[in-house]
Amino acid sequence: MTETISAPAPGEPAHRDGVTTSTHLRRAGLSQHAISSRCRPGGPWRRLLPGVILLSNREPSRDQQLRAAVYHAGPDAVVSGTDALQAQGIPLSPSRRVHVLIPIGRRLTSHEFTWLDRTSRVPDPVVVDGIPFAPPARATIDLARHETDPDRLRRLLTLPVYYGLCTAEQLRNELDAGNQRGSSAVRRTLHTLGSLRDTYQQGVARELLGGVPLPPPIWNVTVCDSSGGRLGVVDAWWDEVAMGWLLDQAAPRSDQSVASHLPLTGAGVVLVRTPAHRLRGDATAVARELTSAFGAAAHRRRPRVQALREVAV
């Protein structure tokens, strides 16, 4: 016999994505024994978290895990980190656990796929499909505090700005307002990013170079002549052959844009210019262009130019 689950009482979560709570099931007329029986191994349901039931015996999807984490964490809980950024349009690989912010006085422990993070600053959520998510700046900083790889940290901090979800200033303000534990590397990276010239495109460019047989470049340098006079700024620089790479934000090359880099080419710098859209759309051809240009640069006399300073690490 199959019990019919009625509509939830006012204020109770409905069963969405096939996820509900034991409290709702009991209010719908099921006994605790019936619920427990259905959640036993081999039964039609499974218990995802204490008090949270999946009305199926299959492995839960990420959406079902998100819904279960919020039901378990209770009122005012907010999902942060990777899942919050994904929900608001940023493509990221899923994290192992759902990061949930809960009020500091709530006594719950993390289970299975959840990480319950007590905070005195639970943010006003951005609600997507009924799930409360942290705003982009908060979600980014929460995630950044636990990132140890410098390149991944740099890319993470530029993503929400590139996608127009927040500003660099909002990231800095969020970092200043929160717990300062784990903030030093984030603060240094935000400082070196400056005006965020090192954007998402550079993250894609770094990935592209991972498959190109070239030595690693220096990023974001000012190139000068032998007397220290400024010639121009390049996104990537191979000092051994005096070759620079420019990532154009727009595909068309205006006369003004080309003219601004004439001092570099006039000084003998080999310059490769790549419209940003080609980094993903034409990566193989871009890799060939870089390899060819590097070979040509290596077979000519190196001009007397120098990288005066590194703008970002």
N, C-alpha and C positions, 0 to 999 in steps of 0.2 A: 504494500500500500504506500502511495506517495502523498505526503502531506503537501497542502497548498500553502505557500508563503504569502501572507497578506501584505497590504501596503504598510509601510512603517508608521509608527506613531509620530506625532509632531516632534521635530528635533532629532529623530533617530536617522542614522544613515540608511539609505536604501541599498539593496544589493546591486551594485554597479560593477561591470566587468566580471560578474560572477563572484564578487567578493562581498561578504557581509560580516556581521558580528554575532556572537553568541547571544548577546542581549536582544538584538532584533529578532533572532530566530525564536527565542523563548517568548517574546511578546507576540510573535506570530502564531504561537500555540504549540511549539515543539518543546518536549521535555529535555532536560539536560542529558538524560540517558539516551534519548533518541539522537541527539546531536553527537554525543560521544561515540555511539555505535556507528554512525555514518562516517566518522572520521578515523575509524580504526584502519590498520593496514588492509588493503583490499576492498575497503568501503568506497562508496561513490563520492565522498567528499574528503577534503584534507584540511587539517588545521595549519594555517600559515604562521600565525603568531598567537600568543596568548589572547584568547577572546576574539580571534579573527579567523573566519572560515572561508575557504574556497569551495564553491559549490560544484566541484569537479575533482577528479583524482589525478588530473594531468599536472605536469610541471607548470608553475605559474609564469605568465608573461611578465615583462617588466612593468607594464601598466598595472597588472594585478598586484605586483609587489609594491608599487607606489601607493595604490589605494589601501592595501593592507597596512603599510607602514603608517599612513595617516590615521586610519581607524584605531590602530594600536596606540599611537602617540597621544591621541585625544585632542580636545579643543585647543585652538591657538597654535597647533603644530604647523610647521612650515618646512617644505622640502627645499634643500639648498644644494649647492655643488653642481656636479655634472648634470644631474637630472633636471635641475632648474634651468640651466643654460640650454640644454637640449629642447626643453618644452617651449622656450622662447626663441628658438630658431637657429641656434648655433650647433653645427654638426660636431659632435664629440663622441669618442668611444665610451660606451657605458662603463660606469664604475662598478666595483664588486658589490658595494653596499649602498643602500639608500641613506643619504645624509639628511637627517631630520632635526630641525631646531625645535627645542621644547622649552617652556618657561623654566627658569632656574630652580623653582621649588618643586617641580614635578618629579616624583620618585618612581622612575621606570628604568629598566635596564635594557640594553641592546640585545637583540636576538637575531639569529640566523643572518638575514640579508639586510638588517637595519643597523644604523649607527645613530643613536639618540644623543644629541649634543645639547647640553643645558646652557642657556644663555639668558642674560638679563636684557638682551636687545633682540627679542623676536620681532622681525620686521613685518610691516604690513604686506600681505602677500599679493602676488599676481596670480589670479585663479584661472587655470586652464583645464577645461573638462572636469570641473569640480574639484580639482586638486590644488591646494595652495602652494605656490612656489615663491622662493625668495626673489626679490628684484635682481636684475643682472649684476649690479655692482657688488651687492652682498654675496651673491652666489659665487662670483668670480674670486673675491677675496677669501671666502671660506675655503675654496678649492686651492687657491694659490698658496695659502699658509702651509699646506702639506705637500707641495711639489718641491722636489729636491734637484731635479735636472734643470740647469740654467736655461737651456734652449726651449724646453717645454714650458717653463715658467714665463719666459719672454713671450712666447706665442700665445699662451693662455691669457695674459694681461692685455694683449692687443686685440684679441678676438671680439669682445663685446663692443669695443670702440669701432672696429672695422665694420661690424654689422649694425652700427648705429643704435645700440641698445643703451649705452651710457657714454659718458665722457671720461677722459683721463682724470680730470679733476674730481669727478664723483668716485672714482676708484681710490684716489688718494684720501678723500674725505672719509670714505668707508673704512679704510685702513686705520686712519687716525682715531676714529670713533670707537673701534672695537678693542678687544683684548690684544695686547701687544705681543703676546706669546707667538713665536713663529713669524714675526713680521719683518725681521731685519732683511732677509733676502728679497722679500717682496718690495720693501721700501727702496732698496738699492736698485732693483730692476726698474721700478717705476721712475726713479730719478734718472737713470741712464736712458730710458726711453724718451725723456724730454717731451717733445711735441708729438710723440708717437710716429715719428718718421719711419721707425722700424715697425712696420705694420704687418698685417696678416700675409701680404704678398711675400715679405721676406721669409716668413715661416714656410710658405710653399716653396720658395726658391731654395731654402736650405734642404728641404726634403728632396728636391730635384737633384741637387748636387750630390746627394748620397749615392746616386747611381751613375755619376759621371767620373771617369778616371782622371781627376784633377786633384792637386793638393788642396787642402782647405784654405779658403780665403780669409782675409780680415774683413769685418763688416763695418760699414758706415764710417768711412775715413775721408778726411780732407787731403787732397793731393796738392803738393806744392812743388815749385821749381827748386833748383839747387840753392837759391838764396833765401828760401822760405816764403816766397810769394805765392799766394793762393791761386790755384788753377781751377779747382772745382771739387765737388763732393760726389763720391760714388757709393753705391750700395754695397758692392763687394770688390775687394782689391787683392790681386795676386802680386805681391811686391817683388818676387824674384824675377818676374818678366814684365813688370809695370803694365799690367792689364787690369782694366776696370769693367765692372758690370753695372748697368743702370736699369732699374725697373721702372719703366714709364707707367704712370697711373692711367693714362689714356692711350688708346691705340694710335691715333693720328700724331704725327710729329709736326708741330708747328715750327715755323721759321725761327721764332723767338726761342723755343726750346732747344733746337739744334744749335743756334748761335751761342747759347749759354755754355755749351760744352766745347766750343771751338778752341779755347785755350788748352784743354786737355789733349785733344788730337793734334793741335799745333805743336805741342811739346813732345810729341812722339808716343803718347800713351795709346795703346790698343784698347779701343772702347767698344764693348758689346752692349747694344740697347735692345731691351726686350719689353714690349707692351705686356702689362700685367696679365691680361686675359690669356696670353699664350703659355703661361706657366703650367696651366692644367690642360688647356685645349690643344697644345702643340709641343708637349714636353720633349718628345724624342728629337724633334727638329731643333729645339733650343739647346739640347744637350750636344748635338752635333756642331752647332754654331760655336758654342763655348770651347769645345775641344779643338776645333779647327783654328779658332782665334788664338788659343793658348799656344798651339804649335807654331803659328806664324810669329807670335810675340817672342817665343823662345829662340827663334832663328834669326832675329835681328838684334842689332846692338841695343842694349838697354839704355833708354834715355836717362838723363840725370834729373830724375824727379824723386820725390819722397812722400811718404805718408806722414804728415805733420802730427796728427793726433787721431786717436780713435774716439769716435762719438759715442759708441755703445759697445758694451762687452758682449 
